[in-house]
Amino acid sequence: MPTKIKILHLIKSLGRGGAEKLIPETALVHHQDRFEFHCLYFYHQQNNIVDELEAAGIQVHLIPSGNLGLFFRVNKVRQFVREYKIDIIHAHLPWAGIMARSVGNKLNIPIVYTEHNTWERYNKFSYWGNRMTFKRQDIAIAVSNEVALSMQLNSMIDPYQRGGRMKIKVIQNGVNTDVFRRIDIGISNPEPTPPLKRGAGGIFTDQKVELHIPQDAQIIGIVAVFRDQKRLWLWIETALKILDKCPDTHFLIVGDGEWRSRLERQIEESGKSANFHLVGVQKLVIPYLSIMDIYLSTSEFEGLPIAMLEAMSCEVPVVATRAGGIGEVIQHGVQGFLSEIDEYEELTGYCVQLLNDNELHKSMSQASRERVVAQFSMKRMVEELEGVYESVIAK
């Protein structure tokens, strides 16, 4: 039996962001008869995805550290790589990338790095640490063409190390379209106790019943970590303008983060709390995606958002700003509507148009899933990743 290639995913923390969730989701599709996966992380937090990693067959390891403490963990990580006979380090996001390059400095081991955002959006410490070490790796993967352009422009003039072995490759994010399918969990006459339905990934309740949303109500939603880049305060503003024109619409936000209290205050002060549902972090998002009629995003910047692709796979059309890789996925007027980042006011009209036009909504729903199946499947993404792994091993 041939020896498996051992891949170490290196990442700072295991929250529920898109970069973190991709690790177990890709592992489930990888050929685990050829690859063995480990994940090493440093910052432990609540609502992590350790159980999902382990369920995907990944061996998870923790070396406790904060941001600055990472510089004192290089030798421990290097020892870990030797002890477990790791063949490839695959790092995600700047801090882990810097760590991987430092670890690999004294080891003859290939380093793969995935960049999930444009460099301009990182703080100065992440930016310069990334730039100073960037060319000490084999392949830098960009999740979108915009991210690739950002990497190329920022590493074009490099006073710290010219040339080097590094190559850039675009591998756009993907979603498991066999798992992420819309499920019919609505019922016309709900009982007091929510009924159970079995679907992909487990047993689901009727979320409309649980959230006290009328069965015929239309729902606009998002799945997100509450970070500045998401501009969720603008999301709430847009929702309130939509309510002026479509007063029976409900709004669903799946996720959590530092902005939660501000958003709750904003909703309460609007007097429209009954139309908003903040359900926190959810391990199973398919039931929530399956009751959405529109996926709304007001982001200022993005890489290529996984949650949006999952929504599209569940036949949810998208209304969004043209941030990052979103414009590479959504064809305006086909799978949804796009506005420029600073012209987010246009999103209100697009949502109202979709809410009021059943035929348009149906066509965009179908087109959304077709787009993901054809161009952004997890199978395609994993095939490209495995090609990268095998190419750097062969050197």
C-alpha positions in Angstrom: 0.0 0.0 0.0 1.5 3.4 -1.0 2.5 5.8 1.8 0.1 8.6 2.2 1.1 12.2 1.7 0.8 14.0 5.1 -0.6 17.5 4.9 -0.5 19.9 7.8 -3.1 22.6 7.7 -1.7 25.5 9.8 -4.1 28.2 10.9 -4.2 30.7 13.9 -7.7 29.8 15.2 -10.6 27.5 14.4 -13.6 29.9 14.5 -16.4 29.6 12.0 -15.1 31.8 9.3 -14.9 30.7 5.6 -11.2 29.9 5.7 -11.6 27.6 8.7 -14.7 25.8 7.4 -13.0 25.0 4.1 -10.5 22.7 5.8 -13.0 20.0 7.0 -15.2 20.5 3.9 -12.4 19.8 1.5 -11.1 16.9 3.6 -14.4 15.1 3.1 -14.0 15.2 -0.6 -10.2 14.6 -0.7 -8.9 11.1 -1.6 -8.0 10.1 2.0 -6.5 6.9 0.7 -3.7 9.1 -0.7 -3.6 12.0 1.8 -3.5 12.1 5.6 -4.6 15.4 7.1 -3.5 17.2 10.3 -4.6 20.6 11.6 -2.5 22.7 14.0 -3.9 25.8 15.5 -2.9 28.3 18.3 -5.8 30.3 19.6 -8.5 28.3 21.3 -12.0 29.9 21.4 -15.6 29.0 22.0 -17.7 27.9 19.0 -14.7 26.4 17.3 -15.0 23.6 14.6 -12.7 21.0 16.2 -15.5 18.4 16.2 -16.1 19.0 12.5 -12.5 18.6 11.6 -12.2 15.4 13.6 -15.5 14.1 12.0 -13.8 14.8 8.6 -10.9 12.5 9.5 -8.5 15.3 10.4 -6.1 14.9 13.4 -6.4 18.2 15.3 -3.6 19.6 17.5 -3.3 22.7 19.6 -0.2 24.7 20.6 -1.6 27.5 22.7 -0.5 31.0 21.7 -1.6 34.6 21.0 -0.5 36.7 18.0 2.8 37.9 19.3 3.5 34.5 21.0 3.5 32.8 17.6 7.1 34.0 17.1 8.1 31.9 20.1 6.4 28.8 18.9 8.4 28.3 15.7 10.7 25.6 17.2 7.7 23.7 18.7 6.0 23.7 15.3 9.2 22.6 13.6 9.5 19.8 16.1 5.9 18.8 15.5 6.5 18.6 11.7 9.5 16.4 12.3 7.7 14.1 14.8 4.7 13.6 12.6 6.8 13.4 9.4 4.7 16.0 7.7 5.2 16.2 3.9 3.6 19.5 3.1 2.6 22.6 5.2 -0.6 24.3 4.0 -1.0 27.6 5.8 -4.1 29.8 5.8 -4.1 33.6 6.4 -1.1 35.9 7.1 -0.1 34.9 10.7 -0.1 31.2 9.8 1.7 31.9 6.6 4.5 33.8 8.4 4.8 30.9 10.8 4.9 28.3 8.1 7.7 30.1 6.2 9.7 30.5 9.5 9.2 26.8 10.3 10.2 25.7 6.8 13.4 27.9 6.9 15.4 25.0 8.3 13.3 22.1 6.9 13.4 20.8 3.4 9.6 20.8 3.1 7.2 22.3 0.6 5.0 25.2 1.8 1.6 26.0 0.3 -0.2 29.2 1.4 -3.8 30.2 0.7 -4.6 33.9 0.7 -8.3 34.5 1.5 -8.3 38.3 1.1 -6.6 41.2 -0.6 -3.5 42.5 1.1 -4.8 46.1 1.4 -7.3 44.9 4.0 -4.7 43.6 6.5 -3.3 45.6 9.3 0.3 46.9 8.9 1.8 44.1 11.0 0.1 41.4 9.0 0.9 43.2 5.7 4.6 43.6 6.3 5.1 40.3 8.0 3.4 38.6 5.0 5.4 40.7 2.5 8.8 40.2 4.1 8.5 36.4 4.0 6.1 35.9 1.1 8.5 34.4 -1.5 9.8 31.7 0.9 7.1 29.3 -0.1 6.3 27.1 -3.1 2.8 28.1 -4.2 0.5 30.9 -3.1 -3.1 30.0 -3.8 -5.6 32.9 -4.3 -9.3 32.3 -3.8 -10.2 34.8 -6.4 -8.7 36.7 -9.3 -8.8 39.9 -7.3 -6.9 38.3 -4.5 -4.3 37.0 -7.0 -3.9 40.5 -8.5 -3.4 41.9 -5.0 -0.6 39.4 -4.3 1.1 40.1 -7.6 1.1 43.9 -7.2 2.3 43.8 -3.6 5.1 41.3 -4.2 6.2 42.7 -7.6 8.8 45.1 -6.0 10.3 43.1 -3.0 13.3 44.7 -1.4 13.6 41.8 1.0 14.0 38.9 -1.4 14.0 38.9 -5.1 13.0 36.0 -7.3 12.6 32.8 -5.2 10.6 29.7 -5.8 7.1 31.0 -5.2 4.3 30.7 -7.8 0.8 32.1 -7.7 -2.2 30.0 -8.6 -5.9 30.9 -8.5 -8.2 28.2 -7.0 -11.6 29.6 -6.5 -13.5 28.4 -3.4 -16.0 25.6 -3.9 -19.0 24.1 -2.1 -20.2 20.5 -1.8 -23.2 20.7 -4.0 -24.3 17.2 -3.1 -24.7 18.3 0.6 -25.9 21.8 0.1 -29.3 21.4 -1.5 -32.5 23.2 -0.7 -34.8 21.1 1.5 -38.5 21.5 1.7 -39.2 21.9 5.5 -42.2 24.2 5.3 -45.7 23.0 6.2 -49.0 24.8 5.5 -50.6 24.2 9.0 -47.8 24.1 11.5 -48.4 22.3 14.8 -47.3 23.9 18.1 -44.3 21.6 18.2 -42.0 22.0 15.2 -42.1 18.9 13.0 -38.9 17.1 12.2 -37.7 16.5 8.7 -34.7 14.5 7.6 -32.4 16.1 5.0 -28.7 16.2 3.9 -26.6 16.3 7.0 -29.1 15.4 9.7 -32.6 16.0 11.1 -34.0 19.5 10.7 -36.8 21.4 12.3 -39.1 23.8 10.5 -37.2 27.0 11.1 -40.2 29.2 10.3 -42.2 27.5 13.1 -39.3 27.8 15.5 -38.8 31.5 14.7 -42.5 32.4 14.6 -42.3 33.5 11.0 -45.5 33.2 9.0 -45.3 30.3 6.5 -46.1 32.7 3.5 -43.5 35.3 4.6 -40.5 36.0 2.4 -37.2 35.9 4.0 -33.9 37.8 3.2 -30.9 36.4 5.0 -27.1 36.2 5.4 -24.6 33.9 7.1 -21.7 35.8 8.4 -19.1 36.4 11.1 -20.0 39.9 12.5 -16.8 41.7 11.3 -16.4 45.3 10.1 -15.9 44.2 6.5 -19.5 42.8 6.4 -20.9 46.3 7.2 -24.0 44.7 8.8 -25.2 48.0 10.1 -25.7 48.9 6.4 -27.4 45.5 6.0 -29.9 46.5 8.7 -30.4 49.9 7.1 -31.1 48.2 3.8 -33.6 45.8 5.5 -35.5 48.7 7.1 -35.8 50.4 3.7 -37.1 47.2 2.2 -39.7 47.0 5.0 -41.0 50.4 3.9 -42.0 48.8 0.6 -42.6 45.2 1.6 -43.7 45.3 5.2 -44.3 41.5 5.6 -40.7 40.6 4.8 -38.6 39.0 7.5 -34.8 39.2 7.9 -32.6 36.3 9.1 -28.9 36.7 10.3 -27.0 33.5 11.1 -23.7 34.2 12.9 -22.2 36.2 15.7 -19.4 38.5 16.6 -18.3 41.8 18.1 -21.0 43.8 16.3 -23.9 41.9 17.7 -24.9 44.3 20.5 -24.8 47.3 18.2 -26.9 45.5 15.6 -29.4 44.5 18.3 -29.6 48.1 19.5 -30.1 49.3 15.9 -33.0 46.8 15.3 -34.6 47.6 18.7 -34.5 51.4 18.0 -36.2 50.9 14.6 -39.3 49.4 16.2 -39.2 46.5 13.8 -37.8 43.8 16.1 -40.6 41.3 15.1 -39.2 41.2 11.6 -35.6 40.4 12.5 -34.2 37.1 13.7 -30.6 36.9 14.9 -30.1 33.1 15.5 -26.4 33.1 16.4 -23.8 30.6 15.3 -25.3 27.4 13.8 -23.5 24.2 13.0 -26.2 23.2 10.5 -27.0 26.1 8.2 -28.9 24.2 5.5 -32.3 24.6 7.3 -31.7 28.4 7.5 -30.6 28.7 3.9 -33.6 26.7 2.8 -36.1 29.2 4.1 -34.2 32.2 2.6 -35.7 33.8 -0.6 -32.7 36.2 -1.1 -29.1 36.2 0.2 -28.2 39.9 0.9 -24.6 41.1 1.3 -23.4 44.6 1.9 -19.7 43.8 2.3 -16.9 46.3 1.8 -14.4 43.6 0.9 -14.3 39.9 0.5 -12.2 37.0 -0.8 -14.8 34.6 -2.2 -17.4 34.0 0.5 -18.2 30.4 1.1 -21.6 31.1 2.8 -22.8 32.9 -0.4 -21.8 29.8 -2.5 -23.6 27.6 -0.1 -26.7 29.7 -0.3 -26.6 29.6 -4.1 -26.2 25.8 -4.0 -29.5 25.9 -2.0 -31.2 27.9 -4.8 -31.0 31.3 -3.1 -30.4 34.2 -5.5 -27.9 36.9 -4.4 -28.2 40.6 -4.0 -24.8 42.0 -3.1 -22.1 44.6 -3.5 -19.5 43.8 -6.0 -16.9 43.0 -3.3 -13.9 40.8 -4.0 -14.7 37.5 -5.7 -18.5 38.1 -5.5 -18.4 39.8 -8.9 -16.5 36.8 -10.3 -19.4 34.5 -9.3 -22.6 36.5 -9.8 -23.6 37.5 -13.3 -25.7 40.6 -12.8 -29.3 39.9 -13.8 -28.8 36.1 -14.0 -28.1 34.7 -10.5 -29.0 38.0 -8.8 -28.1 41.6 -8.8 -24.9 43.5 -8.0 -24.1 47.1 -7.0 -20.8 48.9 -6.7 -19.4 48.8 -3.1 -20.2 52.5 -2.5 -23.6 52.3 -4.2 -25.2 49.9 -1.8 -28.4 52.0 -1.8 -29.2 50.2 -5.0 -29.6 46.9 -3.2 -32.9 48.0 -1.7 -34.6 48.3 -5.2 -33.1 45.0 -6.4 -34.5 43.1 -3.4 -37.9 44.7 -3.8 -37.9 43.7 -7.5 -37.1 40.1 -6.6 -39.6 39.9 -3.9 -42.4 41.1 -6.2 -41.5 39.1 -9.3 -42.1 35.4 -8.8 -40.9 34.4 -12.3 -37.7 36.3 -12.0 -37.1 34.9 -8.6 -37.6 31.3 -9.8 -35.3 31.8 -12.8 -32.6 33.3 -10.6 -32.9 30.6 -8.0 -32.4 27.9 -10.6 -29.5 29.8 -12.2 -27.8 30.2 -8.8 -27.5 26.5 -8.2 -26.6 25.8 -11.8 -23.7 28.3 -11.6 -22.3 26.8 -8.5 -22.6 23.2 -9.8 -20.9 24.1 -13.1 -18.1 26.4 -11.8 -17.7 26.4 -8.1 -18.1 22.8 -6.9 -16.0 21.3 -4.1 -15.0 18.5 -6.4 -13.4 20.9 -8.8 -11.6 22.7 -6.0 -10.3 19.6 -4.4 -9.0 18.2 -7.7 -7.0 21.4 -8.1 -5.7 21.3 -4.6 -4.5 17.7 -5.0 -2.8 18.7 -8.2 -0.9 21.4 -6.2 0.1 19.0 -3.4 1.4 16.4 -5.9 3.3 19.0 -7.9 5.2 20.4 -4.9 6.0 16.8 -3.6 7.4 15.9 -7.1 10.0 18.7 -7.0 
